[in-house]
Amino acid sequence: MSTSVKAPSVSGCGCPVMAFQKMISGKYKVRILWDLKDGARRYGEIRSGLLRGAVGTQEIAPRVLSRELKALAQTGLIARKDYAVVPPKVEYRLTRKGQSFIPIIDQIRQWGTRHLNAA
């Protein structure tokens, strides 16, 4: 008689919803992913994109943006490409895993448009 042991999930609790929540938690992660849907962007372009249409939003601190980008790369949602040039050039793009999340963000955006604008 053999027993199989299930591998722990990303969150360590075995719950895919909690693992997903942990993966995208943070003020900017979903917005970064949405901005990358149209292709690779450099750090400054991502930073500018976070400020577009954000009435009353303070500018994101460089350290915070760097931390969010690093976390998204560690989860496999984005890839970082470092060009060995001076001045430094780094681009970020969605991975296949990140691209698979875009339709979900779009559904959330549509839900928000329907339900939150009416409030």
N, CA, C and O atoms as CSV, one atom per row, in Angstrom:
chain,resi,resn,atom,element,x,y,z
A,1,MET,N,N,0.835,-1.165,0.000
A,1,MET,CA,C,0.000,0.000,0.000
A,1,MET,C,C,0.891,1.243,0.000
A,1,MET,O,O,1.718,1.414,0.895
A,2,SER,N,N,0.726,2.099,-0.988
A,2,SER,CA,C,1.551,3.301,-1.052
A,2,SER,C,C,0.683,4.524,-0.796
A,2,SER,O,O,-0.490,4.573,-1.167
A,3,THR,N,N,1.284,5.488,-0.165
A,3,THR,CA,C,0.583,6.737,0.082
A,3,THR,C,C,1.332,7.843,-0.627
A,3,THR,O,O,2.562,7.849,-0.676
A,4,SER,N,N,0.583,8.774,-1.171
A,4,SER,CA,C,1.237,9.892,-1.843
A,4,SER,C,C,1.111,11.129,-0.976
A,4,SER,O,O,0.089,11.374,-0.336
A,5,VAL,N,N,2.163,11.883,-0.980
A,5,VAL,CA,C,2.184,13.125,-0.221
A,5,VAL,C,C,2.069,14.274,-1.209
A,5,VAL,O,O,2.835,14.364,-2.168
A,6,LYS,N,N,1.117,15.138,-0.968
A,6,LYS,CA,C,0.904,16.284,-1.846
A,6,LYS,C,C,1.966,17.345,-1.580
A,6,LYS,O,O,2.255,17.675,-0.430
A,7,ALA,N,N,2.540,17.872,-2.652
A,7,ALA,CA,C,3.544,18.926,-2.512
A,7,ALA,C,C,2.882,20.196,-2.002
A,7,ALA,O,O,1.770,20.512,-2.423
A,8,PRO,N,N,3.535,20.936,-1.106
A,8,PRO,CA,C,2.943,22.166,-0.606
A,8,PRO,C,C,2.855,23.219,-1.698
A,8,PRO,O,O,3.683,23.258,-2.608
A,9,SER,N,N,1.852,24.063,-1.598
A,9,SER,CA,C,1.679,25.128,-2.581
A,9,SER,C,C,2.601,26.291,-2.261
A,9,SER,O,O,3.360,26.258,-1.293
A,10,VAL,N,N,2.518,27.316,-3.092
A,10,VAL,CA,C,3.339,28.510,-2.913
A,10,VAL,C,C,3.130,29.105,-1.527
A,10,VAL,O,O,4.083,29.552,-0.889
A,11,SER,N,N,1.885,29.109,-1.063
A,11,SER,CA,C,1.595,29.740,0.223
A,11,SER,C,C,1.942,28.850,1.402
A,11,SER,O,O,1.998,29.313,2.541
A,12,GLY,N,N,2.177,27.565,1.130
A,12,GLY,CA,C,2.505,26.654,2.214
A,12,GLY,C,C,1.289,26.101,2.925
A,12,GLY,O,O,1.426,25.286,3.838
A,13,CYS,N,N,0.084,26.534,2.520
A,13,CYS,CA,C,-1.125,26.074,3.207
A,13,CYS,C,C,-1.908,25.084,2.371
A,13,CYS,O,O,-2.839,24.460,2.879
A,14,GLY,N,N,-1.560,24.921,1.099
A,14,GLY,CA,C,-2.284,24.004,0.237
A,14,GLY,C,C,-3.527,24.616,-0.385
A,14,GLY,O,O,-4.254,23.918,-1.092
A,15,CYS,N,N,-3.795,25.880,-0.152
A,15,CYS,CA,C,-4.977,26.549,-0.684
A,15,CYS,C,C,-4.584,27.405,-1.893
A,15,CYS,O,O,-3.842,28.375,-1.734
A,16,PRO,N,N,-5.065,27.068,-3.099
A,16,PRO,CA,C,-4.674,27.832,-4.279
A,16,PRO,C,C,-5.132,29.289,-4.249
A,16,PRO,O,O,-4.459,30.158,-4.803
A,17,VAL,N,N,-6.257,29.561,-3.613
A,17,VAL,CA,C,-6.743,30.949,-3.538
A,17,VAL,C,C,-5.805,31.791,-2.677
A,17,VAL,O,O,-5.468,32.916,-3.045
A,18,MET,N,N,-5.387,31.256,-1.543
A,18,MET,CA,C,-4.468,31.996,-0.678
A,18,MET,C,C,-3.101,32.154,-1.336
A,18,MET,O,O,-2.450,33.188,-1.184
A,19,ALA,N,N,-2.667,31.128,-2.066
A,19,ALA,CA,C,-1.390,31.218,-2.770
A,19,ALA,C,C,-1.451,32.315,-3.827
A,19,ALA,O,O,-0.511,33.095,-3.981
A,20,PHE,N,N,-2.565,32.366,-4.553
A,20,PHE,CA,C,-2.763,33.400,-5.575
A,20,PHE,C,C,-2.805,34.782,-4.934
A,20,PHE,O,O,-2.187,35.721,-5.435
A,21,GLN,N,N,-3.526,34.907,-3.840
A,21,GLN,CA,C,-3.628,36.193,-3.141
A,21,GLN,C,C,-2.247,36.669,-2.693
A,21,GLN,O,O,-1.924,37.850,-2.817
A,22,LYS,N,N,-1.457,35.776,-2.187
A,22,LYS,CA,C,-0.101,36.133,-1.745
A,22,LYS,C,C,0.759,36.565,-2.931
A,22,LYS,O,O,1.561,37.491,-2.818
A,23,MET,N,N,0.587,35.887,-4.074
A,23,MET,CA,C,1.378,36.171,-5.260
A,23,MET,C,C,1.125,37.582,-5.796
A,23,MET,O,O,2.055,38.233,-6.270
A,24,ILE,N,N,-0.124,38.064,-5.726
A,24,ILE,CA,C,-0.449,39.363,-6.320
A,24,ILE,C,C,-0.739,40.435,-5.276
A,24,ILE,O,O,-1.183,41.528,-5.626
A,25,SER,N,N,-0.498,40.144,-4.010
A,25,SER,CA,C,-0.763,41.148,-2.986
A,25,SER,C,C,0.195,42.316,-3.147
A,25,SER,O,O,1.334,42.151,-3.583
A,26,GLY,N,N,-0.271,43.459,-2.798
A,26,GLY,CA,C,0.534,44.667,-2.946
A,26,GLY,C,C,-0.237,45.699,-3.742
A,26,GLY,O,O,-1.114,45.366,-4.539
A,27,LYS,N,N,0.095,46.925,-3.519
A,27,LYS,CA,C,-0.642,48.036,-4.119
A,27,LYS,C,C,-0.458,48.127,-5.629
A,27,LYS,O,O,-1.360,48.592,-6.325
A,28,TYR,N,N,0.681,47.698,-6.148
A,28,TYR,CA,C,1.022,47.974,-7.541
A,28,TYR,C,C,1.119,46.751,-8.446
A,28,TYR,O,O,1.169,46.915,-9.665
A,29,LYS,N,N,1.149,45.557,-7.917
A,29,LYS,CA,C,1.446,44.381,-8.735
A,29,LYS,C,C,0.465,44.177,-9.883
A,29,LYS,O,O,0.884,43.946,-11.017
A,30,VAL,N,N,-0.820,44.257,-9.608
A,30,VAL,CA,C,-1.808,44.044,-10.668
A,30,VAL,C,C,-1.694,45.148,-11.713
A,30,VAL,O,O,-1.813,44.882,-12.909
A,31,ARG,N,N,-1.466,46.372,-11.277
A,31,ARG,CA,C,-1.317,47.486,-12.218
A,31,ARG,C,C,-0.068,47.323,-13.080
A,31,ARG,O,O,-0.087,47.667,-14.262
A,32,ILE,N,N,1.009,46.806,-12.508
A,32,ILE,CA,C,2.228,46.545,-13.281
A,32,ILE,C,C,1.948,45.488,-14.344
A,32,ILE,O,O,2.320,45.654,-15.506
A,33,LEU,N,N,1.295,44.404,-13.944
A,33,LEU,CA,C,0.978,43.341,-14.898
A,33,LEU,C,C,0.114,43.883,-16.033
A,33,LEU,O,O,0.348,43.564,-17.199
A,34,TRP,N,N,-0.880,44.699,-15.695
A,34,TRP,CA,C,-1.770,45.265,-16.708
A,34,TRP,C,C,-0.984,46.156,-17.677
A,34,TRP,O,O,-1.232,46.124,-18.882
A,35,ASP,N,N,-0.049,46.941,-17.167
A,35,ASP,CA,C,0.763,47.810,-18.031
A,35,ASP,C,C,1.672,47.011,-18.958
A,35,ASP,O,O,2.023,47.486,-20.038
A,36,LEU,N,N,2.054,45.813,-18.552
A,36,LEU,CA,C,2.943,44.992,-19.376
A,36,LEU,C,C,2.196,44.169,-20.427
A,36,LEU,O,O,2.823,43.463,-21.216
A,37,LYS,N,N,0.874,44.251,-20.444
A,37,LYS,CA,C,0.091,43.437,-21.372
A,37,LYS,C,C,0.388,43.751,-22.835
A,37,LYS,O,O,0.230,42.889,-23.699
A,38,ASP,N,N,0.818,44.982,-23.117
A,38,ASP,CA,C,1.075,45.394,-24.498
A,38,ASP,C,C,2.523,45.174,-24.938
A,38,ASP,O,O,2.885,45.504,-26.068
A,39,GLY,N,N,3.340,44.627,-24.062
A,39,GLY,CA,C,4.723,44.347,-24.441
A,39,GLY,C,C,5.708,44.780,-23.379
A,39,GLY,O,O,5.336,45.312,-22.333
A,40,ALA,N,N,6.972,44.540,-23.671
A,40,ALA,CA,C,8.046,44.836,-22.726
A,40,ALA,C,C,8.135,46.337,-22.455
A,40,ALA,O,O,7.895,47.161,-23.338
A,41,ARG,N,N,8.483,46.667,-21.222
A,41,ARG,CA,C,8.658,48.070,-20.823
A,41,ARG,C,C,9.890,48.191,-19.947
A,41,ARG,O,O,10.296,47.256,-19.256
A,42,ARG,N,N,10.470,49.387,-20.004
A,42,ARG,CA,C,11.597,49.692,-19.129
A,42,ARG,C,C,11.079,50.216,-17.806
A,42,ARG,O,O,9.910,50.578,-17.673
A,43,TYR,N,N,11.966,50.249,-16.836
A,43,TYR,CA,C,11.622,50.673,-15.465
A,43,TYR,C,C,10.878,52.013,-15.459
A,43,TYR,O,O,9.820,52.128,-14.841
A,44,GLY,N,N,11.423,53.021,-16.140
A,44,GLY,CA,C,10.816,54.352,-16.158
A,44,GLY,C,C,9.442,54.359,-16.797
A,44,GLY,O,O,8.563,55.104,-16.365
A,45,GLU,N,N,9.242,53.536,-17.822
A,45,GLU,CA,C,7.935,53.439,-18.472
A,45,GLU,C,C,6.907,52.813,-17.531
A,45,GLU,O,O,5.749,53.230,-17.498
A,46,ILE,N,N,7.334,51.821,-16.778
A,46,ILE,CA,C,6.431,51.198,-15.801
A,46,ILE,C,C,6.068,52.209,-14.732
A,46,ILE,O,O,4.903,52.330,-14.353
A,47,ARG,N,N,7.055,52.931,-14.251
A,47,ARG,CA,C,6.818,53.933,-13.214
A,47,ARG,C,C,5.847,55.012,-13.702
A,47,ARG,O,O,4.938,55.402,-12.970
A,48,SER,N,N,6.032,55.490,-14.918
A,48,SER,CA,C,5.127,56.484,-15.495
A,48,SER,C,C,3.731,55.919,-15.667
A,48,SER,O,O,2.741,56.608,-15.423
A,49,GLY,N,N,3.652,54.659,-16.087
A,49,GLY,CA,C,2.356,54.005,-16.290
A,49,GLY,C,C,1.551,53.891,-15.021
A,49,GLY,O,O,0.321,53.945,-15.060
A,50,LEU,N,N,2.217,53.736,-13.898
A,50,LEU,CA,C,1.514,53.616,-12.619
A,50,LEU,C,C,0.860,54.928,-12.221
A,50,LEU,O,O,-0.083,54.935,-11.431
A,51,LEU,N,N,1.348,56.033,-12.757
A,51,LEU,CA,C,0.810,57.348,-12.399
A,51,LEU,C,C,-0.303,57.795,-13.334
A,51,LEU,O,O,-1.058,58.710,-13.004
A,52,ARG,N,N,-0.415,57.155,-14.510
A,52,ARG,CA,C,-1.457,57.519,-15.470
A,52,ARG,C,C,-2.839,57.219,-14.910
A,52,ARG,O,O,-3.094,56.110,-14.440
A,53,GLY,N,N,-3.707,58.175,-14.956
A,53,GLY,CA,C,-5.089,57.963,-14.550
A,53,GLY,C,C,-5.293,57.726,-13.072
A,53,GLY,O,O,-6.385,57.342,-12.653
A,54,ALA,N,N,-4.277,57.943,-12.284
A,54,ALA,CA,C,-4.380,57.706,-10.844
A,54,ALA,C,C,-4.529,59.040,-10.133
A,54,ALA,O,O,-3.555,59.590,-9.621
A,55,VAL,N,N,-5.748,59.557,-10.103
A,55,VAL,CA,C,-6.028,60.845,-9.488
A,55,VAL,C,C,-5.748,60.764,-7.990
A,55,VAL,O,O,-6.233,59.865,-7.303
A,56,GLY,N,N,-4.961,61.715,-7.499
A,56,GLY,CA,C,-4.674,61.773,-6.070
A,56,GLY,C,C,-3.657,60.755,-5.584
A,56,GLY,O,O,-3.442,60.622,-4.379
A,57,THR,N,N,-3.031,60.038,-6.500
A,57,THR,CA,C,-2.047,59.037,-6.116
A,57,THR,C,C,-0.667,59.675,-6.041
A,57,THR,O,O,-0.251,60.402,-6.943
A,58,GLN,N,N,0.028,59.392,-4.956
A,58,GLN,CA,C,1.391,59.891,-4.815
A,58,GLN,C,C,2.320,59.075,-5.704
A,58,GLN,O,O,2.029,57.930,-6.050
A,59,GLU,N,N,3.428,59.682,-6.062
A,59,GLU,CA,C,4.419,59.009,-6.890
A,59,GLU,C,C,4.987,57.816,-6.129
A,59,GLU,O,O,5.253,57.897,-4.930
A,60,ILE,N,N,5.170,56.708,-6.847
A,60,ILE,CA,C,5.707,55.501,-6.227
A,60,ILE,C,C,7.200,55.686,-5.956
A,60,ILE,O,O,7.934,56.202,-6.799
A,61,ALA,N,N,7.632,55.266,-4.792
A,61,ALA,CA,C,9.048,55.340,-4.425
A,61,ALA,C,C,9.829,54.305,-5.245
A,61,ALA,O,O,9.355,53.182,-5.421
A,62,PRO,N,N,10.999,54.658,-5.741
A,62,PRO,CA,C,11.794,53.710,-6.537
A,62,PRO,C,C,12.032,52.378,-5.818
A,62,PRO,O,O,11.987,51.317,-6.441
A,63,ARG,N,N,12.282,52.435,-4.533
A,63,ARG,CA,C,12.524,51.206,-3.767
A,63,ARG,C,C,11.302,50.295,-3.753
A,63,ARG,O,O,11.425,49.073,-3.828
A,64,VAL,N,N,10.120,50.906,-3.657
A,64,VAL,CA,C,8.873,50.135,-3.649
A,64,VAL,C,C,8.659,49.478,-5.015
A,64,VAL,O,O,8.328,48.294,-5.091
A,65,LEU,N,N,8.846,50.241,-6.084
A,65,LEU,CA,C,8.671,49.678,-7.422
A,65,LEU,C,C,9.673,48.549,-7.663
A,65,LEU,O,O,9.307,47.505,-8.202
A,66,SER,N,N,10.908,48.743,-7.277
A,66,SER,CA,C,11.924,47.692,-7.435
A,66,SER,C,C,11.529,46.435,-6.684
A,66,SER,O,O,11.694,45.327,-7.194
A,67,ARG,N,N,11.009,46.599,-5.477
A,67,ARG,CA,C,10.583,45.451,-4.667
A,67,ARG,C,C,9.421,44.714,-5.336
A,67,ARG,O,O,9.405,43.483,-5.370
A,68,GLU,N,N,8.448,45.462,-5.867
A,68,GLU,CA,C,7.297,44.840,-6.525
A,68,GLU,C,C,7.745,44.086,-7.788
A,68,GLU,O,O,7.297,42.966,-8.033
A,69,LEU,N,N,8.621,44.697,-8.578
A,69,LEU,CA,C,9.113,44.039,-9.792
A,69,LEU,C,C,9.887,42.774,-9.454
A,69,LEU,O,O,9.737,41.755,-10.128
A,70,LYS,N,N,10.703,42.831,-8.426
A,70,LYS,CA,C,11.473,41.654,-8.006
A,70,LYS,C,C,10.539,40.532,-7.550
A,70,LYS,O,O,10.758,39.367,-7.882
A,71,ALA,N,N,9.510,40.879,-6.797
A,71,ALA,CA,C,8.551,39.874,-6.313
A,71,ALA,C,C,7.796,39.241,-7.481
A,71,ALA,O,O,7.586,38.028,-7.494
A,72,LEU,N,N,7.388,40.049,-8.460
A,72,LEU,CA,C,6.687,39.504,-9.622
A,72,LEU,C,C,7.594,38.588,-10.432
A,72,LEU,O,O,7.138,37.580,-10.971
A,73,ALA,N,N,8.861,38.928,-10.520
A,73,ALA,CA,C,9.817,38.081,-11.232
A,73,ALA,C,C,10.025,36.759,-10.480
A,73,ALA,O,O,10.132,35.700,-11.099
A,74,GLN,N,N,10.080,36.826,-9.160
A,74,GLN,CA,C,10.278,35.611,-8.356
A,74,GLN,C,C,9.096,34.652,-8.472
A,74,GLN,O,O,9.271,33.436,-8.394
A,75,THR,N,N,7.894,35.195,-8.658
A,75,THR,CA,C,6.717,34.336,-8.800
A,75,THR,C,C,6.559,33.813,-10.217
A,75,THR,O,O,5.707,32.963,-10.474
A,76,GLY,N,N,7.376,34.317,-11.141
A,76,GLY,CA,C,7.318,33.840,-12.514
A,76,GLY,C,C,6.274,34.531,-13.373
A,76,GLY,O,O,5.976,34.064,-14.472
A,77,LEU,N,N,5.708,35.637,-12.893
A,77,LEU,CA,C,4.707,36.353,-13.680
A,77,LEU,C,C,5.345,37.304,-14.691
A,77,LEU,O,O,4.762,37.578,-15.740
A,78,ILE,N,N,6.540,37.806,-14.378
A,78,ILE,CA,C,7.267,38.658,-15.315
A,78,ILE,C,C,8.704,38.161,-15.434
A,78,ILE,O,O,9.211,37.443,-14.572
A,79,ALA,N,N,9.336,38.562,-16.520
A,79,ALA,CA,C,10.752,38.249,-16.727
A,79,ALA,C,C,11.515,39.560,-16.842
A,79,ALA,O,O,11.015,40.542,-17.391
A,80,ARG,N,N,12.718,39.556,-16.320
A,80,ARG,CA,C,13.584,40.735,-16.342
A,80,ARG,C,C,14.740,40.453,-17.291
A,80,ARG,O,O,15.431,39.443,-17.160
A,81,LYS,N,N,14.945,41.357,-18.254
A,81,LYS,CA,C,16.076,41.205,-19.173
A,81,LYS,C,C,17.012,42.371,-18.972
A,81,LYS,O,O,16.637,43.532,-19.140
A,82,ASP,N,N,18.232,42.044,-18.609
A,82,ASP,CA,C,19.257,43.038,-18.323
A,82,ASP,C,C,20.207,43.093,-19.512
A,82,ASP,O,O,20.897,42.118,-19.809
A,83,TYR,N,N,20.240,44.228,-20.185
A,83,TYR,CA,C,21.174,44.419,-21.300
A,83,TYR,C,C,22.483,44.928,-20.710
A,83,TYR,O,O,22.478,45.842,-19.886
A,84,ALA,N,N,23.574,44.358,-21.116
A,84,ALA,CA,C,24.889,44.738,-20.582
A,84,ALA,C,C,25.406,45.973,-21.323
A,84,ALA,O,O,26.355,45.894,-22.102
A,85,VAL,N,N,24.761,47.114,-21.064
A,85,VAL,CA,C,25.164,48.367,-21.711
A,85,VAL,C,C,25.247,49.472,-20.667
A,85,VAL,O,O,24.717,49.359,-19.562
A,86,VAL,N,N,25.927,50.539,-21.055
A,86,VAL,CA,C,26.009,51.723,-20.207
A,86,VAL,C,C,25.390,52.863,-20.994
A,86,VAL,O,O,25.805,53.092,-22.131
A,87,PRO,N,N,24.429,53.587,-20.459
A,87,PRO,CA,C,23.819,53.412,-19.140
A,87,PRO,C,C,22.998,52.119,-19.089
A,87,PRO,O,O,22.608,51.577,-20.124
A,88,PRO,N,N,22.745,51.638,-17.877
A,88,PRO,CA,C,22.032,50.367,-17.723
A,88,PRO,C,C,20.664,50.386,-18.416
A,88,PRO,O,O,19.941,51.382,-18.377
A,89,LYS,N,N,20.337,49.272,-19.040
A,89,LYS,CA,C,19.032,49.110,-19.688
A,89,LYS,C,C,18.449,47.787,-19.220
A,89,LYS,O,O,19.049,46.726,-19.397
A,90,VAL,N,N,17.275,47.869,-18.623
A,90,VAL,CA,C,16.577,46.684,-18.140
A,90,VAL,C,C,15.148,46.748,-18.653
A,90,VAL,O,O,14.499,47.792,-18.583
A,91,GLU,N,N,14.662,45.621,-19.172
A,91,GLU,CA,C,13.275,45.545,-19.624
A,91,GLU,C,C,12.553,44.452,-18.852
A,91,GLU,O,O,13.143,43.455,-18.437
A,92,TYR,N,N,11.269,44.673,-18.675
A,92,TYR,CA,C,10.407,43.696,-18.021
A,92,TYR,C,C,9.315,43.315,-19.000
A,92,TYR,O,O,8.816,44.162,-19.742
A,93,ARG,N,N,8.943,42.052,-19.004
A,93,ARG,CA,C,7.868,41.577,-19.863
A,93,ARG,C,C,7.107,40.475,-19.146
A,93,ARG,O,O,7.610,39.861,-18.206
A,94,LEU,N,N,5.899,40.240,-19.602
A,94,LEU,CA,C,5.102,39.162,-19.035
A,94,LEU,C,C,5.644,37.820,-19.509
A,94,LEU,O,O,6.077,37.690,-20.654
A,95,THR,N,N,5.620,36.840,-18.645
A,95,THR,CA,C,5.910,35.464,-19.027
A,95,THR,C,C,4.589,34.845,-19.507
A,95,THR,O,O,3.546,35.499,-19.472
A,96,ARG,N,N,4.636,33.615,-19.942
A,96,ARG,CA,C,3.382,32.924,-20.314
A,96,ARG,C,C,2.432,32.873,-19.121
A,96,ARG,O,O,1.222,33.056,-19.257
A,97,LYS,N,N,3.003,32.624,-17.973
A,97,LYS,CA,C,2.200,32.583,-16.746
A,97,LYS,C,C,1.551,33.948,-16.500
A,97,LYS,O,O,0.372,34.018,-16.151
A,98,GLY,N,N,2.301,35.016,-16.679
A,98,GLY,CA,C,1.768,36.364,-16.506
A,98,GLY,C,C,0.728,36.699,-17.553
A,98,GLY,O,O,-0.286,37.326,-17.248
A,99,GLN,N,N,0.974,36.282,-18.802
A,99,GLN,CA,C,0.004,36.527,-19.875
A,99,GLN,C,C,-1.312,35.820,-19.608
A,99,GLN,O,O,-2.376,36.320,-19.973
A,100,SER,N,N,-1.243,34.658,-18.971
A,100,SER,CA,C,-2.472,33.916,-18.680
A,100,SER,C,C,-3.321,34.618,-17.626
A,100,SER,O,O,-4.500,34.301,-17.469
A,101,PHE,N,N,-2.734,35.564,-16.908
A,101,PHE,CA,C,-3.454,36.304,-15.874
A,101,PHE,C,C,-4.163,37.548,-16.422
A,101,PHE,O,O,-5.066,38.073,-15.770
A,102,ILE,N,N,-3.772,38.026,-17.601
A,102,ILE,CA,C,-4.340,39.246,-18.171
A,102,ILE,C,C,-5.854,39.142,-18.379
A,102,ILE,O,O,-6.561,40.092,-18.041
A,103,PRO,N,N,-6.390,38.041,-18.916
A,103,PRO,CA,C,-7.847,37.967,-19.056
A,103,PRO,C,C,-8.591,38.061,-17.708
A,103,PRO,O,O,-9.716,38.557,-17.644
A,104,ILE,N,N,-7.957,37.588,-16.663
A,104,ILE,CA,C,-8.572,37.666,-15.334
A,104,ILE,C,C,-8.597,39.111,-14.857
A,104,ILE,O,O,-9.602,39.572,-14.317
A,105,ILE,N,N,-7.488,39.830,-15.057
A,105,ILE,CA,C,-7.455,41.248,-14.689
A,105,ILE,C,C,-8.499,42.009,-15.491
A,105,ILE,O,O,-9.159,42.901,-14.958
A,106,ASP,N,N,-8.655,41.668,-16.768
A,106,ASP,CA,C,-9.649,42.337,-17.602
A,106,ASP,C,C,-11.058,42.091,-17.072
A,106,ASP,O,O,-11.885,43.003,-17.063
A,107,GLN,N,N,-11.332,40.884,-16.638
A,107,GLN,CA,C,-12.648,40.582,-16.061
A,107,GLN,C,C,-12.882,41.383,-14.780
A,107,GLN,O,O,-13.989,41.868,-14.544
A,108,ILE,N,N,-11.845,41.523,-13.954
A,108,ILE,CA,C,-11.946,42.316,-12.731
A,108,ILE,C,C,-12.203,43.777,-13.089
A,108,ILE,O,O,-13.016,44.446,-12.451
A,109,ARG,N,N,-11.505,44.269,-14.116
A,109,ARG,CA,C,-11.692,45.648,-14.572
A,109,ARG,C,C,-13.128,45.867,-15.057
A,109,ARG,O,O,-13.752,46.879,-14.738
A,110,GLN,N,N,-13.640,44.912,-15.829
A,110,GLN,CA,C,-15.016,45.021,-16.324
A,110,GLN,C,C,-16.021,44.986,-15.175
A,110,GLN,O,O,-16.984,45.753,-15.169
A,111,TRP,N,N,-15.801,44.105,-14.209
A,111,TRP,CA,C,-16.677,44.033,-13.052
A,111,TRP,C,C,-16.677,45.367,-12.309
A,111,TRP,O,O,-17.732,45.871,-11.924
A,112,GLY,N,N,-15.490,45.932,-12.113
A,112,GLY,CA,C,-15.375,47.211,-11.428
A,112,GLY,C,C,-16.090,48.323,-12.179
A,112,GLY,O,O,-16.744,49.165,-11.564
A,113,THR,N,N,-15.973,48.334,-13.499
A,113,THR,CA,C,-16.656,49.339,-14.311
A,113,THR,C,C,-18.163,49.238,-14.140
A,113,THR,O,O,-18.845,50.253,-14.004
A,114,ARG,N,N,-18.682,48.023,-14.145
A,114,ARG,CA,C,-20.143,47.815,-14.011
A,114,ARG,C,C,-20.639,48.141,-12.606
A,114,ARG,O,O,-21.669,48.798,-12.454
A,115,HIS,N,N,-19.932,47.698,-11.596
A,115,HIS,CA,C,-20.470,47.738,-10.251
A,115,HIS,C,C,-19.982,48.900,-9.385
A,115,HIS,O,O,-20.720,49.373,-8.521
A,116,LEU,N,N,-18.783,49.354,-9.599
A,116,LEU,CA,C,-18.253,50.397,-8.732
A,116,LEU,C,C,-18.617,51.793,-9.209
A,116,LEU,O,O,-18.718,52.713,-8.397
A,117,ASN,N,N,-18.815,51.970,-10.503
A,117,ASN,CA,C,-19.211,53.276,-11.013
A,117,ASN,C,C,-20.647,53.612,-10.649
A,117,ASN,O,O,-21.022,54.783,-10.595
A,118,ALA,N,N,-21.447,52.589,-10.399
A,118,ALA,CA,C,-22.853,52.799,-10.036
A,118,ALA,C,C,-23.006,53.188,-8.576
A,118,ALA,O,O,-24.053,53.695,-8.176
A,119,ALA,N,N,-21.978,52.958,-7.783
A,119,ALA,CA,C,-22.067,53.211,-6.340
A,119,ALA,C,C,-21.973,54.687,-6.018
A,119,ALA,O,O,-22.031,55.069,-4.849
